[in-house]
Amino acid sequence: MSPRTNDGEREQPGQPDAGRPAPQARRPEPATGRPASEPEARRATSGDDAPGTGATGSGTATEAEARDAVGPAEARTSDEPARPAEPQTEARLSDEPALPAEPVPDAGDERVAAVRRVGAAGRRWRAVHLGACAAMLAVALTAGAVALGAVHEQRGLPVAAAAAVSPGLLAGGDLDASITALQTHLRAQPHDFGGWATLGLAYVEQARTKGDPSRYPQAEQALKRSLALRADNDQALAGRAALAAARHDFAGALSFADRTLKQNPYNERALSSRIDALVELGRYDDADAAARTADQRRPGVPVFTRYAYVHELRGDVTTARRVLERALAASSSPGDIAYVGAQLGQLAWNQGDYATALTHYARALAADENYLPALEGRARAQAASGRQAEAIKGLELIVARYPLPGPLVELGELYEARGGAGDAAKAADQYALVDAWTAIARANGVNADLDTALAAADHGDRATALRAARDDWSRRHTVHTADALAWALHVNGKDAEALPYARQATATGYRNASFLYHLGVIEKATGRPQDARAHLSAALKLNPGFSVLGAREARTALKSLEATK
């Protein structure tokens, strides 16, 4: 699974998971997701109204700043910090699941429609039992990266603002409507520090889901406005943590998360951002401890999914799957169902189980037909299953709306593999768009070194790839940065230097076919044929369709090694 912060991964949750972005999908993602990942960094604007339009009057300099910052969604005006739920009503990872997962249909061409029918029946059944399952309601109310306890904090809000930040509305994916309503509210009540904090968080979420990095400066402006109105408000501090993570400033994200938790140890966004930051800094033991602490304080979908990812990074796929299935069973909002379903799909795809992956992606799309990680994951699973025409069509629709590095590279490689008339030029166009996106991201404060290194190593300037990979490694030592640096060194002919990094990328037990492929190729180049055969075989056994071009090259390299035995 890719990092959950990038863009998405990691990036991960309201879609939850701003933080797990994902060079590849790049949760927490990212995140984020690789990235989400996660980030992942996985998104171009789709025609949203420009924030702040319609504001009237000149006012003071502060009022002008407020007008400039007006833009997305989720309000909190109460002075009280979010309080922990009563222990007896919390559903933690150590508890037994209170609800069974909804039935999952067999994989097939009509998965989305079938899952909707089954889901409707399952929801009717579950409605009868919800009264006895109060523990799960806390989970159902977590809308992901933007949902920061708003259900506790709507007392005293004007009707328009309360509607704008309804957890149900956010979880239903109507973020744009929520943003518009909140903008209206803040023009009328510019001193609502909670509203400004929510607006900043919603900008972060909109940047993640719409692929519009220009939202990040607007998010920063709104969050600073909130802190100027009340310096100790934990929602704005948590928003700064989420923003820093979205920009891949993980040291900054950790600092803001820690500051937030000093104000309010139960702030869900800060607890989640802290896990994301530790993961993306390569501090996996600390991330595991942070996930356990978060589970004790604020158990719910955002924490469960991060806990699962920490275990996946250590090779414990069984625990990761169990926790994600638990999270899906606990989810009732469309946003949570889409997010967790996509995470399960990614986990299955990483293990080469494409039929199960497609089923999980179908469940996610039944909840939210526009959920980007599920759309991208479905296309990737279709390509790995030999359904390349469907995959290309799906990715073409995705990049038309969200020209992000992950889908752009995947589509370019599918064009290359197809090799039809004009396909080479089409592929080159996709790779050029990756460069354009990273330039825009950097201009808006996003650290895009990992995305740059991954894309440029195979489809761009190799010297640029190495420079970006070294820069990213200087800031954080994760399995993903180790792999990116190893591969960038390899394509620049520095295989002896690359080998330790390639080994470090696989040292935690993380089951990733791309990492194994890179290690095998580097071992072959450094005169270690036995190790190279073992790792190339392992990559193809684990996930034979991990990359349409990479898998083909892995098979070619393995064949050449077998011939020289």
C-alpha positions as CSV (number, residue, x, y, z in Angstrom):
1,M,0.0,0.0,0.0
2,S,1.3,3.4,-0.8
3,P,1.9,6.1,1.8
4,R,-1.4,7.5,3.0
5,T,-0.5,11.2,3.0
6,N,-0.1,12.1,-0.4
7,D,-1.9,12.9,-2.2
8,G,-3.1,11.2,-0.8
9,E,-2.6,7.7,0.5
10,R,-1.4,7.2,2.9
11,E,-3.6,9.7,1.4
12,Q,-6.9,8.8,3.6
13,P,-9.9,9.8,5.3
14,G,-13.7,12.0,4.4
15,Q,-12.6,11.0,2.7
16,P,-10.3,10.0,5.7
17,D,-6.6,9.9,5.3
18,A,-5.3,13.0,4.2
19,G,-2.4,11.8,5.7
20,R,-1.5,8.6,4.1
21,P,-0.6,9.8,0.8
22,A,0.8,7.6,-1.4
23,P,3.6,7.8,-4.1
24,Q,1.6,5.0,-5.5
25,A,-1.7,5.8,-4.3
26,R,0.2,8.0,-2.4
27,R,-2.9,7.2,2.4
28,P,-2.3,8.3,5.2
29,E,-2.7,9.7,1.3
30,P,-1.9,9.9,1.6
31,A,-2.0,11.7,2.8
32,T,-2.0,10.8,1.3
33,G,-1.9,8.7,0.8
34,R,1.8,6.5,-0.3
35,P,0.6,7.9,-0.4
36,A,-1.7,7.9,-0.2
37,S,-1.4,7.6,0.5
38,E,-1.8,9.0,0.2
39,P,-0.7,11.0,-0.6
40,E,-1.2,10.9,-0.9
41,A,-0.2,14.4,-3.6
42,R,-2.8,12.5,-5.8
43,R,-5.4,16.6,-8.1
44,A,-6.4,19.5,-10.4
45,T,-9.3,21.8,-9.7
46,S,-12.7,20.9,-11.2
47,G,-14.2,24.3,-11.5
48,D,-15.1,25.1,-7.9
49,D,-16.2,28.7,-7.3
50,A,-13.2,30.8,-6.3
51,P,-13.2,31.3,-2.5
52,G,-14.2,34.7,-1.3
53,T,-16.3,35.6,-4.3
54,G,-19.3,37.7,-3.5
55,A,-17.8,39.4,-0.4
56,T,-18.7,43.1,-0.2
57,G,-17.3,46.2,1.5
58,S,-13.8,47.3,2.1
59,G,-13.5,47.1,5.9
60,T,-10.3,47.0,7.8
61,A,-7.1,45.2,6.7
62,T,-8.2,42.2,8.9
63,E,-11.6,42.0,7.2
64,A,-9.9,42.1,3.8
65,E,-7.7,39.2,4.8
66,A,-10.8,37.4,6.0
67,R,-12.5,37.9,2.7
68,D,-9.4,36.5,0.9
69,A,-9.3,33.4,3.0
70,V,-13.0,32.5,2.8
71,G,-13.4,29.2,1.2
72,P,-14.1,25.5,2.6
73,A,-15.8,23.7,5.3
74,E,-16.5,22.3,8.8
75,A,-17.2,24.6,11.7
76,R,-16.5,24.6,15.4
77,T,-17.4,27.6,17.5
78,S,-17.6,26.1,20.9
79,D,-14.8,27.1,23.3
80,E,-14.7,23.6,24.7
81,P,-12.2,21.0,23.5
82,A,-13.6,17.7,22.2
83,R,-14.0,15.3,25.1
84,P,-13.3,11.6,25.1
85,A,-16.3,9.4,24.7
86,E,-17.3,7.4,27.7
87,P,-15.2,4.2,28.0
88,Q,-18.1,1.9,28.0
89,T,-19.4,3.3,24.6
90,E,-16.0,3.1,22.8
91,A,-15.2,0.4,20.3
92,R,-11.5,-0.2,20.4
93,L,-9.3,-2.5,18.4
94,S,-9.0,-4.8,21.4
95,D,-12.8,-5.3,21.5
96,E,-14.7,-7.9,19.6
97,P,-16.6,-6.5,16.6
98,A,-20.2,-5.6,17.5
99,L,-21.5,-5.7,13.9
100,P,-20.8,-8.2,11.1
101,A,-19.5,-6.8,7.8
102,E,-22.1,-6.4,5.1
103,P,-22.2,-9.3,2.6
104,V,-19.8,-8.8,-0.3
105,P,-20.9,-10.0,-3.8
106,D,-18.6,-12.1,-6.0
107,A,-16.4,-10.1,-8.4
108,G,-18.0,-9.3,-11.8
109,D,-18.6,-6.6,-14.3
110,E,-21.6,-5.3,-12.4
111,R,-19.9,-5.0,-9.0
112,V,-21.0,-1.5,-8.2
113,A,-24.7,-2.0,-8.9
114,A,-24.6,-5.3,-7.1
115,V,-22.9,-3.9,-4.0
116,R,-25.5,-1.1,-3.9
117,R,-28.3,-3.6,-3.8
118,V,-26.6,-5.8,-1.2
119,G,-25.6,-2.7,0.8
120,A,-29.2,-1.4,0.9
121,A,-30.4,-4.7,2.4
122,G,-27.5,-4.8,4.8
123,R,-28.2,-1.3,6.0
124,R,-31.9,-2.2,6.7
125,W,-30.7,-5.1,8.8
126,R,-28.1,-3.1,10.6
127,A,-30.6,-0.3,11.4
128,V,-32.5,-2.6,13.7
129,H,-29.3,-3.3,15.7
130,L,-27.8,0.1,16.0
131,G,-29.6,1.0,19.2
132,A,-27.7,-1.8,21.0
133,C,-24.4,-0.8,19.4
134,A,-23.7,2.7,20.7
135,A,-20.0,1.9,20.6
136,M,-20.1,1.9,16.8
137,L,-21.8,5.3,16.5
138,A,-18.6,7.1,17.5
139,V,-17.0,5.4,14.6
140,A,-19.8,6.2,12.2
141,L,-19.5,9.9,13.0
142,T,-15.9,10.1,11.9
143,A,-15.9,11.7,8.5
144,G,-12.2,11.4,8.0
145,A,-9.6,14.1,7.4
146,V,-12.0,17.0,7.7
147,A,-14.3,15.5,10.5
148,L,-12.7,16.7,13.7
149,G,-15.4,16.2,16.3
150,A,-17.9,18.7,14.7
151,V,-20.7,16.7,16.2
152,H,-19.7,17.8,19.7
153,E,-19.3,21.4,18.7
154,Q,-22.4,22.6,16.8
155,R,-24.1,24.1,19.8
156,G,-24.9,27.7,19.2
157,L,-24.1,27.7,15.5
158,P,-26.3,29.5,13.1
159,V,-28.4,27.2,11.0
160,A,-26.5,27.8,7.9
161,A,-23.2,27.0,9.5
162,A,-24.5,23.9,11.2
163,A,-25.8,22.6,7.9
164,A,-22.5,23.4,6.3
165,V,-20.5,21.2,8.7
166,S,-23.0,18.4,9.3
167,P,-20.9,15.2,9.6
168,G,-23.5,13.4,7.4
169,L,-23.1,16.0,4.7
170,L,-19.4,15.8,4.7
171,A,-19.4,12.1,4.8
172,G,-21.7,12.1,1.9
173,G,-19.1,13.7,-0.2
174,D,-20.8,17.1,-0.6
175,L,-17.7,19.0,0.5
176,D,-18.3,21.8,-2.1
177,A,-21.7,22.5,-0.7
178,S,-20.4,22.6,2.8
179,I,-17.6,25.0,1.8
180,T,-20.0,27.3,0.1
181,A,-22.3,27.4,3.2
182,L,-19.4,28.0,5.5
183,Q,-18.0,30.8,3.3
184,T,-21.4,32.5,3.6
185,H,-21.4,32.1,7.3
186,L,-17.9,33.5,7.7
187,R,-18.7,36.6,5.7
188,A,-21.5,37.3,8.1
189,Q,-19.5,36.3,11.2
190,P,-15.8,36.9,10.5
191,H,-14.8,36.5,14.2
192,D,-15.9,32.8,14.4
193,F,-12.5,31.3,15.1
194,G,-13.9,27.7,15.0
195,G,-15.4,28.4,11.5
196,W,-12.0,29.6,10.3
197,A,-10.3,26.5,11.6
198,T,-12.9,24.4,9.8
199,L,-12.5,26.3,6.7
200,G,-8.7,25.7,6.7
201,L,-9.2,22.0,7.2
202,A,-11.8,21.9,4.4
203,Y,-9.3,23.6,2.0
204,V,-6.8,20.9,2.9
205,E,-9.4,18.2,2.1
206,Q,-10.4,20.0,-1.1
207,A,-6.8,20.2,-2.3
208,R,-6.4,16.5,-1.6
209,T,-9.6,15.3,-3.3
210,K,-9.7,17.9,-6.2
211,G,-6.0,18.0,-6.9
212,D,-5.8,21.7,-6.4
213,P,-2.6,22.7,-4.5
214,S,-3.6,26.3,-4.7
215,R,-6.0,25.5,-1.8
216,Y,-3.0,25.0,0.5
217,P,-2.1,28.8,0.8
218,Q,-5.8,29.5,1.3
219,A,-5.9,26.8,4.1
220,E,-2.9,28.4,5.8
221,Q,-4.5,31.8,5.7
222,A,-7.7,30.6,7.2
223,L,-5.9,28.7,9.9
224,K,-3.7,31.6,10.8
225,R,-6.9,33.8,10.9
226,S,-8.4,31.3,13.4
227,L,-5.3,31.3,15.6
228,A,-5.2,35.1,15.5
229,L,-8.7,35.1,16.9
230,R,-7.9,32.5,19.6
231,A,-4.3,31.4,19.9
232,D,-4.9,28.3,22.0
233,N,-7.7,26.8,19.9
234,D,-6.8,23.1,19.3
235,Q,-8.9,22.8,16.1
236,A,-6.7,25.4,14.2
237,L,-3.5,23.8,15.6
238,A,-4.7,20.4,14.4
239,G,-5.5,22.0,11.1
240,R,-1.9,23.3,10.9
241,A,-0.7,19.7,11.5
242,A,-3.0,18.4,8.7
243,L,-1.8,21.1,6.4
244,A,1.8,20.4,7.1
245,A,1.3,16.7,6.4
246,A,-0.5,17.4,3.2
247,R,2.5,19.5,2.1
248,H,4.8,16.7,3.1
249,D,6.3,18.7,5.9
250,F,6.2,15.8,8.3
251,A,8.5,17.3,11.0
252,G,6.2,20.3,11.0
253,A,3.1,18.1,11.2
254,L,4.5,16.3,14.2
255,S,5.3,19.6,15.9
256,F,1.8,21.0,15.4
257,A,0.2,17.7,16.4
258,D,2.1,17.6,19.7
259,R,1.2,21.2,20.4
260,T,-2.5,20.4,19.7
261,L,-2.4,17.4,22.0
262,K,-1.1,19.6,24.9
263,Q,-4.2,21.7,24.5
264,N,-6.6,18.7,24.0
265,P,-5.2,15.1,24.3
266,Y,-8.4,13.8,22.6
267,N,-8.3,15.8,19.4
268,E,-8.9,13.1,16.8
269,R,-7.3,15.0,13.9
270,A,-4.1,15.7,15.9
271,L,-3.9,12.0,17.0
272,S,-4.2,10.9,13.4
273,S,-1.8,13.5,12.1
274,R,0.7,12.4,14.7
275,I,0.6,8.8,13.5
276,D,0.9,10.0,9.9
277,A,3.9,12.1,10.6
278,L,5.7,9.4,12.5
279,V,5.1,6.9,9.7
280,E,6.3,9.3,7.1
281,L,9.4,10.1,9.1
282,G,10.2,6.4,9.2
283,R,9.7,6.2,13.0
284,Y,7.6,3.0,12.8
285,D,7.9,1.9,16.4
286,D,6.8,5.4,17.6
287,A,4.0,5.3,15.0
288,D,2.8,2.0,16.4
289,A,2.8,3.4,20.0
290,A,1.0,6.5,18.7
291,A,-1.7,4.4,17.1
292,R,-2.3,2.5,20.3
293,T,-2.6,5.7,22.2
294,A,-5.0,7.1,19.7
295,D,-7.1,3.9,19.9
296,Q,-7.4,4.3,23.6
297,R,-8.4,8.0,23.4
298,R,-10.5,8.2,20.2
299,P,-11.1,4.9,18.6
300,G,-12.7,5.2,15.2
301,V,-12.2,4.7,11.5
302,P,-9.3,7.3,11.1
303,V,-7.4,5.5,13.9
304,F,-8.3,2.0,12.8
305,T,-7.0,2.6,9.2
306,R,-3.8,4.1,10.4
307,Y,-3.2,1.2,12.8
308,A,-3.7,-1.2,9.9
309,Y,-1.2,0.6,7.8
310,V,1.5,0.6,10.5
311,H,1.1,-3.2,10.7
312,E,1.1,-3.6,6.9
313,L,4.4,-1.7,6.7
314,R,5.8,-4.4,9.1
315,G,4.6,-7.2,6.9
316,D,1.7,-8.1,9.2
317,V,-1.0,-8.3,6.4
318,T,-3.3,-10.5,8.5
319,T,-3.6,-7.9,11.2
320,A,-4.0,-5.1,8.7
321,R,-6.8,-6.9,6.9
322,R,-8.6,-7.8,10.2
323,V,-8.5,-4.2,11.4
324,L,-9.7,-2.8,8.1
325,E,-12.5,-5.3,8.0
326,R,-13.4,-4.2,11.5
327,A,-13.4,-0.6,10.4
328,L,-15.6,-1.4,7.4
329,A,-18.1,-3.3,9.6
330,A,-18.2,-0.2,11.9
331,S,-18.7,2.3,9.0
332,S,-22.1,3.6,8.0
333,S,-21.3,7.0,6.4
334,P,-20.6,6.9,2.6
335,G,-17.3,8.7,3.2
336,D,-16.0,6.1,5.6
337,I,-17.3,3.2,3.6
338,A,-15.6,4.5,0.4
339,Y,-12.3,5.2,2.3
340,V,-12.1,1.9,4.1
341,G,-13.3,-0.1,1.1
342,A,-10.5,1.5,-1.0
343,Q,-7.9,0.7,1.7
344,L,-9.0,-3.0,1.6
345,G,-8.8,-2.9,-2.2
346,Q,-5.3,-1.6,-2.1
347,L,-4.3,-4.2,0.5
348,A,-5.7,-7.0,-1.7
349,W,-4.1,-5.6,-4.8
350,N,-0.7,-5.4,-3.1
351,Q,-1.0,-9.1,-2.4
352,G,-2.0,-9.9,-6.0
353,D,-5.6,-10.8,-5.2
354,Y,-7.2,-8.8,-8.0
355,A,-10.7,-10.3,-7.7
356,T,-11.0,-9.3,-4.1
357,A,-9.5,-5.9,-4.8
358,L,-12.1,-5.3,-7.5
359,T,-14.9,-6.3,-5.1
360,H,-13.6,-3.9,-2.4
361,Y,-13.3,-1.1,-4.9
362,A,-16.8,-1.8,-6.1
363,R,-18.1,-1.4,-2.5
364,A,-16.2,1.9,-2.2
365,L,-17.6,3.2,-5.5
366,A,-21.1,2.1,-4.5
367,A,-20.8,4.5,-1.5
368,D,-19.1,7.3,-3.5
369,E,-18.9,6.9,-7.3
370,N,-16.4,9.7,-7.6
371,Y,-13.9,8.5,-4.9
372,L,-10.6,8.9,-6.6
373,P,-8.5,6.2,-4.8
374,A,-11.2,3.6,-5.6
375,L,-11.4,4.7,-9.2
376,E,-7.6,4.6,-9.6
377,G,-7.3,1.3,-7.7
378,R,-10.0,-0.3,-9.9
379,A,-8.2,0.7,-13.0
380,R,-4.9,-0.7,-11.7
381,A,-6.6,-4.0,-10.7
382,Q,-8.3,-4.1,-14.2
383,A,-4.9,-3.7,-15.9
384,A,-3.3,-6.4,-13.7
385,S,-6.2,-8.7,-14.6
386,G,-5.6,-8.3,-18.3
387,R,-8.4,-5.8,-18.9
388,Q,-6.2,-3.1,-20.2
389,A,-8.9,-1.4,-22.4
390,E,-11.1,-0.9,-19.4
391,A,-8.2,0.3,-17.3
392,I,-7.1,2.9,-20.0
393,K,-10.7,4.2,-20.3
394,G,-11.0,4.5,-16.6
395,L,-7.7,6.3,-16.2
396,E,-8.4,8.7,-19.1
397,L,-11.6,9.8,-17.2
398,I,-9.6,10.2,-14.0
399,V,-6.8,12.3,-15.4
400,A,-9.3,14.5,-17.3
401,R,-10.5,15.6,-13.9
402,Y,-7.6,14.9,-11.6
403,P,-4.2,15.1,-13.4
404,L,-2.2,13.6,-10.5
405,P,1.2,11.9,-10.7
406,G,0.0,8.4,-9.8
407,P,-2.8,8.1,-12.5
408,L,-0.7,10.0,-15.0
409,V,2.2,7.6,-14.8
410,E,-0.1,4.6,-14.8
411,L,-1.9,5.8,-17.9
412,G,1.4,6.6,-19.6
413,E,2.7,3.2,-19.0
414,L,-0.5,1.5,-20.3
415,Y,-0.1,3.5,-23.5
416,E,3.5,2.4,-23.8
417,A,2.5,-1.2,-23.2
418,R,-0.3,-1.0,-25.8
419,G,2.1,0.4,-28.4
420,G,-0.5,1.5,-30.9
421,A,-0.3,4.3,-33.3
422,G,0.3,7.5,-31.4
423,D,0.6,5.8,-28.1
424,A,4.2,6.8,-27.5
425,A,3.3,10.4,-27.9
426,K,0.3,10.0,-25.6
427,A,2.5,8.4,-23.0
428,A,5.0,11.3,-23.3
429,D,2.1,13.8,-22.7
430,Q,1.2,12.1,-19.5
431,Y,4.7,12.2,-18.1
432,A,5.0,15.9,-19.1
433,L,1.9,16.6,-17.1
434,V,3.5,15.0,-14.0
435,D,6.2,17.6,-14.3
436,A,3.6,20.3,-14.6
437,W,1.8,19.1,-11.5
438,T,4.9,18.9,-9.4
439,A,5.8,22.5,-10.5
440,I,2.4,23.7,-9.4
441,A,2.6,21.7,-6.1
442,R,6.0,23.2,-5.3
443,A,4.7,26.7,-6.0
444,N,2.1,26.2,-3.4
445,G,4.4,24.9,-0.6
446,V,4.2,21.1,-1.3
447,N,7.3,19.1,-1.0
448,A,7.1,17.0,-4.1
449,D,10.5,15.3,-4.0
450,L,9.2,11.8,-3.6
451,D,6.7,12.1,-6.5
452,T,9.5,13.7,-8.6
453,A,12.0,10.9,-7.9
454,L,9.5,8.1,-8.6
455,A,8.3,9.6,-11.9
456,A,11.6,11.0,-13.2
457,A,13.6,7.8,-12.6
458,D,11.6,5.9,-15.2
459,H,10.1,8.6,-17.3
460,G,12.0,11.8,-16.9
461,D,15.4,13.3,-16.2
462,R,17.5,10.8,-14.3
463,A,19.7,13.5,-12.7
464,T,16.6,15.2,-11.4
465,A,15.3,12.0,-10.0
466,L,18.5,11.4,-8.0
467,R,18.6,15.0,-6.7
468,A,15.0,14.8,-5.6
469,A,15.5,11.3,-4.0
470,R,18.6,12.5,-2.1
471,D,16.8,15.6,-0.9
472,D,13.8,13.6,0.4
473,W,16.1,11.1,2.1
474,S,17.9,13.9,3.9
475,R,14.6,14.7,5.6
476,R,13.1,11.3,6.4
477,H,14.1,7.6,6.3
478,T,11.1,5.6,5.3
479,V,10.8,2.4,3.2
480,H,9.4,4.5,0.4
481,T,12.2,7.0,0.4
482,A,14.7,4.2,0.6
483,D,13.2,2.5,-2.4
484,A,13.0,5.7,-4.4
485,L,16.7,6.6,-3.6
486,A,17.8,3.1,-4.5
487,W,16.0,3.2,-7.8
488,A,17.2,6.7,-8.7
489,L,20.8,5.6,-7.9
490,H,20.3,2.5,-10.1
491,V,19.1,4.4,-13.2
492,N,22.1,6.7,-12.8
493,G,24.5,3.8,-12.8
494,K,25.3,3.8,-9.1
495,D,24.3,0.3,-8.3
496,A,26.8,-0.4,-5.5
497,E,25.6,2.7,-3.7
498,A,21.9,1.7,-4.4
499,L,22.1,-1.8,-2.9
500,P,22.0,-0.8,0.8
501,Y,19.0,1.4,0.3
502,A,17.1,-1.2,-1.7
503,R,17.7,-3.7,1.1
504,Q,16.6,-1.1,3.7
505,A,13.3,-0.6,1.8
506,T,12.4,-4.3,2.3
507,A,13.9,-4.7,5.8
508,T,10.7,-4.1,7.7
509,G,8.9,-7.0,6.0
510,Y,6.6,-4.7,3.9
511,R,5.2,-6.8,1.1
512,N,5.6,-4.6,-1.9
513,A,6.3,-6.2,-5.3
514,S,7.9,-3.0,-6.7
515,F,10.4,-2.9,-3.9
516,L,11.3,-6.5,-4.5
517,Y,11.6,-5.9,-8.2
518,H,13.9,-2.9,-7.7
519,L,16.1,-4.9,-5.2
520,G,16.3,-7.8,-7.7
521,V,17.4,-5.6,-10.6
522,I,20.0,-3.9,-8.4
523,E,21.3,-7.3,-7.2
524,K,21.6,-8.5,-10.8
525,A,23.6,-5.4,-11.7
526,T,25.9,-5.9,-8.7
527,G,26.7,-9.5,-9.6
528,R,24.4,-11.3,-7.2
529,P,22.5,-13.6,-9.5
530,Q,21.1,-15.9,-6.8
531,D,19.7,-13.1,-4.7
532,A,18.4,-11.4,-7.9
533,R,16.5,-14.5,-9.0
534,A,15.0,-14.9,-5.5
535,H,13.7,-11.4,-5.3
536,L,12.5,-11.1,-8.9
537,S,10.6,-14.3,-8.5
538,A,9.2,-13.1,-5.2
539,A,8.0,-9.9,-6.8
540,L,6.2,-11.7,-9.6
541,K,4.7,-14.3,-7.2
542,L,3.4,-11.7,-4.8
543,N,1.8,-9.4,-7.4
544,P,2.5,-10.4,-11.0
545,G,0.7,-7.2,-12.3
546,F,2.4,-4.7,-10.0
547,S,3.3,-2.6,-13.0
548,V,2.6,-3.2,-16.6
549,L,6.1,-2.2,-17.6
550,G,7.9,-3.2,-14.4
551,A,6.5,-6.7,-14.4
552,R,7.4,-7.2,-18.0
553,E,11.0,-6.1,-17.3
554,A,11.1,-8.3,-14.2
555,R,10.2,-11.3,-16.3
556,T,12.8,-10.4,-18.9
557,A,15.5,-10.1,-16.2
558,L,14.5,-13.3,-14.6
559,K,14.6,-15.2,-17.9
560,S,18.1,-13.9,-18.6
561,L,19.2,-15.0,-15.1
562,E,17.8,-18.4,-15.6
563,A,19.5,-18.8,-18.9
564,T,22.9,-18.1,-17.3
565,K,22.5,-20.5,-14.4
